[in-house]
Amino acid sequence: MELVKTKIFRGDRVIWIVLLLLSVLSLLIVYSSTAALAYRQMAGNTWYYLIRQVFFLGAGFGVMVMMVNVFPVKVYSILSNFLVYLSILLLMITVALKFAGMGEGSGRTLNLGIISFQPAELAKISLIMYVAKILGKNQKTKQQLKRAFLKAIVHTVVVCGLIFISDFSTSALLFGTVMTMLFIGRIPIKFLLLVFVVGVAIIATLYFTADKFPNAPARIHTIKGRIDRFAFGDPNSEKGITQADYAKLAIYQGGLIGKGPGHSDVSNYMAAAYNDFIFAIIVEEYGLIIGALVILLYLIFFFRSVVVVRRATRTFPAFLVTGLTLVLVYQAIINIGVSSGILPVTGQPLPWVSLGGTSLIFTSIAFGCILSVSYQNQVNKEIQKPPVQVNMPDEDVEMAK
């Protein structure tokens, strides 16, 4: 029986298959890239991170199944306002704790005692839901489109500005996603160009004035440093000790067919082999052929999501799938680009493959929304089908009379 026709795995079967294949790859590569780390930090228990990944992937599948089978798509529209303001509140708390010296690590994580997570992950989904709702309700007139632009851009600037303080790459990723949504949502180009010019001006100002203000927030100097290292080269590269160098070495050693499962050497020296640079380890162990297949899986997901959008009968679900698909695909492109040395080093994991905790749950929520819309499309199609007419022989018609 096909996945979409069962009572559990409803929605687009191709997306379900893509997620299943990515899950298998995730377990294989996470185990091989974390075995040495687990041995050092978990008293020799090399299975620790694999078991952890199995748990969160399983929980993610559970979340998607529940969303597809329990929650109608209109619930996400209803909750979008609440979620976006909750995200802003949590981001403000995280920023306050960061400046008070009470935040965890880089100041991106909020510890609630029972659970700790990055509010930026919630903000990505909630802001996309909110923008999808605004665009869906304001498509009829130029005045409505202008109103939608103003509402969307104000909330985007607030959310992305708060994220920017501790995580530039996620802020830029989310901002780029929203701008693409606005373009697809028929917002006038002149408005989008104005935002683009202002954004470039702000980044340029921060870049060229960072050295003149040594006491400026550390994140500004971090951004300038990453741009300089990408544009002019990293001095540490002469010693071959940067994470980007290790990633390039992994891809070079992998070649076409790879060194074999569990035979990665580079992962023993990379601090983020199981996360930000996991694509490089995939190529090292399984080769460029499997690496190309990974890219193909994300492309298949993208085109299946396009089909879901085209089949949507209402504007909100269409914009929702558009935004969530873009943020996931953009994130994959960034991770692969960083691992390949095409893009500056950032902190974006490979969706549904990199080692994760609560971030995997938020990713599953994004996939769950997309699958929910695809299932709703199927239901709407069944409802709109005309009743089947059976042509009866003339003698049967006479008898029926």
C-alpha positions as MATLAB code, in Angstrom:
seq = 'MELVKTKIFRGDRVIWIVLLLLSVLSLLIVYSSTAALAYRQMAGNTWYYLIRQVFFLGAGFGVMVMMVNVFPVKVYSILSNFLVYLSILLLMITVALKFAGMGEGSGRTLNLGIISFQPAELAKISLIMYVAKILGKNQKTKQQLKRAFLKAIVHTVVVCGLIFISDFSTSALLFGTVMTMLFIGRIPIKFLLLVFVVGVAIIATLYFTADKFPNAPARIHTIKGRIDRFAFGDPNSEKGITQADYAKLAIYQGGLIGKGPGHSDVSNYMAAAYNDFIFAIIVEEYGLIIGALVILLYLIFFFRSVVVVRRATRTFPAFLVTGLTLVLVYQAIINIGVSSGILPVTGQPLPWVSLGGTSLIFTSIAFGCILSVSYQNQVNKEIQKPPVQVNMPDEDVEMAK';
ca = [
       0.000    0.000    0.000;
       1.338    3.426   -0.919;
       2.484    5.725    1.848;
       0.000    8.446    0.969;
      -2.925    6.022    1.145;
      -2.160    4.723    4.616;
      -3.788    6.203    7.691;
      -0.440    7.378    9.084;
       1.963    8.615    6.387;
      -0.351   10.984    4.580;
       0.715   13.600    2.110;
       3.235   13.605   -0.698;
       4.851   10.159   -0.804;
       7.963   11.424   -2.632;
       8.753   13.866    0.204;
       8.302   11.043    2.728;
      10.744    8.882    0.748;
      13.270   11.734    0.531;
      13.083   12.178    4.312;
      13.545    8.451    4.850;
      16.646    8.353    2.635;
      18.108   11.451    4.315;
      17.462    9.814    7.709;
      19.431    6.714    6.759;
      22.305    8.870    5.514;
      22.144   10.960    8.683;
      22.489    7.953   10.965;
      25.402    6.535    8.988;
      27.382    9.756    8.789;
      26.606   10.983   12.314;
      27.835    7.713   13.789;
      31.105    7.757   11.845;
      31.783   11.471   12.435;
      31.068   11.395   16.185;
      32.554    8.049   17.237;
      35.893    9.569   18.279;
      34.169   12.496   20.003;
      31.839   10.174   21.895;
      34.758    7.984   22.938;
      36.555   10.986   24.439;
      33.591   12.720   26.063;
      31.186    9.869   26.873;
      33.502    7.459   28.658;
      34.064    5.307   25.596;
      30.403    5.024   24.625;
      30.778    5.446   20.837;
      27.052    4.802   20.324;
      25.947    7.844   22.358;
      25.418   10.369   19.536;
      23.974    7.740   17.206;
      21.330    6.811   19.803;
      20.659   10.505   20.376;
      20.178   11.076   16.650;
      17.867    8.063   16.371;
      15.747    9.492   19.198;
      15.390   12.960   17.669;
      14.797   11.670   14.143;
      12.123    9.351   15.533;
      10.598   12.228   17.474;
      10.679   14.323   14.310;
       8.817   11.673   12.326;
       6.309   11.500   15.181;
       5.764   15.255   15.017;
       5.207   15.133   11.245;
       2.768   12.228   11.489;
       0.804   14.042   14.208;
       0.697   17.284   12.229;
      -0.534   15.594    9.056;
      -3.163   13.482   10.811;
      -4.399   15.818   13.552;
      -3.991   19.506   12.719;
      -5.747   21.163    9.760;
      -3.692   23.706    7.825;
      -5.871   26.619    8.965;
      -4.550   26.113   12.517;
      -1.146   27.414   11.411;
      -2.745   30.589   10.099;
      -4.587   31.087   13.381;
      -1.437   30.544   15.454;
       0.909   32.616   13.281;
       0.364   35.941   15.100;
       0.821   34.377   18.523;
       3.922   32.450   17.463;
       5.689   35.417   15.873;
       5.214   37.576   18.977;
       6.243   34.676   21.216;
       9.389   34.361   19.118;
      10.158   38.051   19.504;
       9.723   37.775   23.284;
      12.006   34.734   23.525;
      14.609   36.387   21.305;
      14.555   39.503   23.492;
      15.064   37.375   26.603;
      17.956   35.557   24.943;
      19.604   38.846   23.932;
      19.141   40.260   27.435;
      20.752   37.180   28.976;
      23.612   37.424   26.488;
      24.418   41.024   27.428;
      24.025   40.159   31.109;
      26.633   37.427   30.709;
      24.122   34.704   31.604;
      23.569   33.179   28.145;
      24.831   29.762   27.094;
      27.715   29.399   24.652;
      27.444   31.950   21.857;
      24.260   33.408   23.325;
      21.952   31.704   20.825;
      20.468   29.168   23.220;
      17.740   29.768   25.787;
      17.738   27.387   28.722;
      14.281   26.897   30.227;
      15.434   24.304   32.727;
      13.584   21.299   31.352;
      14.614   22.070   27.792;
      17.066   24.348   26.016;
      16.689   25.472   22.426;
      17.524   28.267   20.027;
      14.620   30.747   19.733;
      15.840   31.545   16.224;
      14.595   28.110   15.106;
      11.088   28.938   16.308;
      11.377   32.432   14.813;
      12.160   31.055   11.345;
       8.958   29.034   11.189;
       6.694   31.544   12.939;
       7.837   34.507   10.798;
       7.314   32.533    7.596;
       3.825   31.553    8.802;
       3.049   35.189    9.591;
       4.311   36.520    6.242;
       2.386   33.766    4.423;
      -0.773   34.847    6.226;
      -0.229   38.533    5.444;
       0.481   37.852    1.768;
      -2.455   35.478    1.487;
      -4.904   38.091    2.744;
      -3.632   41.027    0.690;
      -3.465   40.084   -2.983;
      -6.362   41.948   -4.574;
      -5.276   45.583   -4.844;
      -2.074   47.639   -4.916;
      -3.033   49.181   -1.612;
      -3.336   45.744   -0.030;
       0.054   44.727   -1.419;
       1.610   47.868    0.048;
      -0.019   47.115    3.416;
       1.268   43.543    3.268;
       4.783   44.770    2.499;
       4.831   47.195    5.429;
       3.544   44.622    7.929;
       5.882   41.912    6.684;
       9.002   44.071    6.549;
       8.492   45.576   10.021;
       8.169   42.171   11.660;
      11.043   40.799    9.572;
      13.382   43.621   10.572;
      12.540   43.119   14.252;
      12.966   39.341   14.202;
      16.059   39.293   11.993;
      17.581   42.185   13.924;
      17.283   40.282   17.200;
      18.730   37.137   15.630;
      21.541   39.158   14.031;
      22.993   40.028   17.435;
      24.160   36.455   18.000;
      23.723   34.682   14.642;
      24.329   36.604   11.421;
      23.982   33.613    9.068;
      20.535   32.617   10.367;
      19.421   36.252   10.258;
      20.566   36.589    6.634;
      19.004   33.239    5.717;
      15.621   34.192    7.148;
      15.731   37.696    5.664;
      16.561   36.323    2.213;
      13.719   33.818    2.477;
      11.174   36.491    3.367;
      12.378   38.758    0.559;
      11.910   35.907   -1.915;
       8.414   35.296   -0.540;
       7.567   38.968   -1.026;
       8.826   38.828   -4.605;
       6.710   35.743   -5.319;
       3.808   37.453   -3.524;
       3.762   40.231   -6.182;
       5.128   42.962   -3.918;
       6.300   45.831   -6.196;
       9.965   45.545   -7.184;
      10.670   49.144   -6.150;
       9.868   48.306   -2.526;
      12.116   45.237   -2.572;
      14.969   47.153   -4.220;
      14.715   49.830   -1.558;
      15.036   47.226    1.197;
      17.949   45.582   -0.627;
      19.828   48.860   -1.010;
      19.296   49.770    2.642;
      20.444   46.305    3.739;
      23.612   46.462    1.634;
      24.327   49.949    2.969;
      23.998   48.762    6.571;
      26.303   45.772    6.026;
      28.841   47.953    4.218;
      28.744   50.534    7.013;
      29.303   47.861    9.663;
      32.155   46.360    7.653;
      34.077   49.572    7.014;
      33.567   51.042   10.497;
      34.205   47.898   12.559;
      37.939   48.596   12.994;
      37.268   52.192   14.040;
      35.143   51.065   16.974;
      37.015   48.348   18.888;
      34.281   48.275   21.536;
      31.556   47.476   19.006;
      29.614   44.229   19.555;
      31.787   41.173   18.907;
      29.365   39.879   16.285;
      30.225   42.820   13.992;
      33.934   42.010   14.165;
      33.146   38.344   13.565;
      31.214   39.202   10.391;
      34.022   41.440    9.125;
      36.579   38.755    9.885;
      34.650   36.105    7.947;
      34.273   38.406    4.942;
      37.987   39.249    5.013;
      39.015   35.606    5.312;
      36.788   34.640    2.411;
      37.818   37.541    0.170;
      41.536   37.801    1.009;
      42.304   34.391    2.455;
      42.783   33.180    6.009;
      46.325   33.575    7.404;
      45.824   30.292    9.241;
      45.327   28.569    5.889;
      49.081   28.743    5.361;
      49.345   26.251    8.198;
      46.412   24.206    6.871;
      44.560   24.222   10.176;
      41.245   25.959    9.439;
      37.909   24.163    9.347;
      37.485   25.176    5.703;
      40.855   23.595    4.881;
      39.855   20.346    6.556;
      36.582   20.339    4.590;
      38.396   20.780    1.273;
      40.835   18.028    2.240;
      37.927   15.687    3.038;
      36.343   16.291   -0.370;
      39.689   15.828   -2.116;
      40.395   12.557   -0.323;
      36.907   11.253   -0.999;
      37.206   11.438   -4.760;
      34.488    9.775   -6.814;
      33.768    6.680   -4.707;
      34.969    7.698   -1.236;
      37.115    5.970    1.362;
      34.292    3.816    2.678;
      31.827    4.062    5.599;
      33.530    4.901    8.869;
      36.925    5.561    7.258;
      36.938    9.337    7.592;
      40.190   10.730    8.953;
      39.351   14.406    8.692;
      36.373   14.130   11.076;
      38.822   13.438   13.899;
      40.265   16.937   13.514;
      37.202   19.024   12.640;
      35.200   20.641   15.430;
      31.981   20.710   13.367;
      32.365   17.585   11.215;
      28.968   16.299   12.327;
      27.176   19.605   11.811;
      28.315   22.582    9.719;
      30.740   20.533    7.557;
      28.901   17.236    7.440;
      28.596   17.320    3.649;
      32.398   17.223    3.368;
      32.490   14.072    5.515;
      29.762   12.511    3.352;
      31.941   13.040    0.281;
      35.058   11.784    2.075;
      33.413    8.499    3.045;
      30.988    7.919    0.165;
      32.465    9.960   -2.672;
      31.288   12.674   -5.013;
      28.716   10.345   -6.562;
      26.802   10.005   -3.277;
      27.381   13.703   -2.636;
      25.656   14.464   -5.936;
      22.792   12.147   -4.958;
      22.381   14.106   -1.712;
      22.053   17.307   -3.734;
      19.583   15.496   -5.989;
      17.430   14.566   -2.984;
      17.113   18.220   -1.988;
      16.279   19.132   -5.583;
      13.583   16.445   -5.659;
      12.168   17.847   -2.427;
      12.199   21.333   -3.954;
      10.350   20.309   -7.119;
       7.809   18.210   -5.212;
       7.130   21.244   -3.026;
       6.574   23.291   -6.177;
       3.949   20.717   -7.173;
       2.327   21.093   -3.731;
       2.197   24.882   -4.195;
       0.687   24.599   -7.670;
      -2.037   22.269   -6.391;
      -2.946   24.461   -3.410;
      -6.432   25.946   -3.670;
      -5.867   28.777   -1.174;
      -3.200   31.450   -0.917;
      -2.030   30.916    2.678;
      -1.048   27.243    2.229;
       0.695   28.109   -1.046;
       2.794   30.876    0.526;
       3.454   28.755    3.618;
       4.923   25.885    1.585;
       6.863   28.381   -0.542;
       8.540   29.992    2.472;
       9.313   26.790    4.361;
      10.689   25.098    1.246;
      12.900   28.075    0.457;
      14.379   28.292    3.955;
      15.188   24.557    3.982;
      16.671   24.557    0.468;
      18.625   27.776    1.072;
      20.020   26.236    4.262;
      21.115   23.117    2.377;
      22.762   25.254   -0.311;
      24.659   27.245    2.327;
      25.902   24.111    4.121;
      27.038   22.473    0.866;
      28.572   25.740   -0.358;
      30.533   26.235    2.863;
      31.793   22.632    2.839;
      32.895   23.059   -0.784;
      34.629   26.389   -0.147;
      32.238   28.307   -2.406;
      30.712   30.371    0.426;
      32.162   31.971    3.567;
      32.140   29.830    6.696;
      28.818   30.047    8.547;
      26.990   27.941   11.102;
      24.174   26.367    9.077;
      23.570   22.597    9.472;
      22.448   20.344    6.620;
      18.652   19.972    7.114;
      17.592   16.564    8.455;
      21.146   15.184    8.149;
      23.388   17.069   10.594;
      23.504   16.096   14.246;
      20.728   17.955   16.024;
      18.500   18.100   19.035;
      15.580   20.467   19.296;
      16.671   21.953   15.947;
      15.644   18.658   14.333;
      12.222   18.992   15.929;
      11.744   22.469   14.468;
      12.901   21.166   11.090;
      10.316   18.394   11.356;
       7.652   21.033   12.037;
       8.590   22.741    8.763;
       8.357   19.445    6.876;
       5.122   18.658    8.721;
       3.524   21.886    7.493;
       4.490   21.081    3.910;
       3.138   17.532    4.167;
      -0.074   18.824    5.771;
      -0.691   21.128    2.831;
       0.011   18.309    0.359;
      -2.474   16.073    2.178;
      -5.078   18.861    2.195;
      -4.582   19.189   -1.559;
      -5.322   15.483   -1.947;
      -8.457   15.752    0.181;
      -9.678   18.776   -1.803;
      -9.077   16.911   -5.042;
     -11.142   13.956   -3.844;
     -13.987   16.251   -2.763;
     -14.042   18.039   -6.115;
     -14.220   14.813   -8.131;
     -17.568   14.475   -9.971;
     -19.668   11.462   -9.033;
     -19.040    8.384  -11.148;
     -21.843    7.755  -13.667;
     -22.569    4.182  -14.641;
     -24.119    3.637  -18.075;
     -26.809    0.975  -17.766;
     -28.127   -1.059  -20.680;
     -31.576   -0.001  -21.958;
     -33.266   -3.127  -20.643;
     -31.842   -2.534  -17.155;
     -33.148    1.019  -17.243;
     -36.642   -0.218  -18.088;
     -36.513   -2.715  -15.239;
     -35.319    0.013  -12.845;
     -38.339    2.119  -13.787;
];
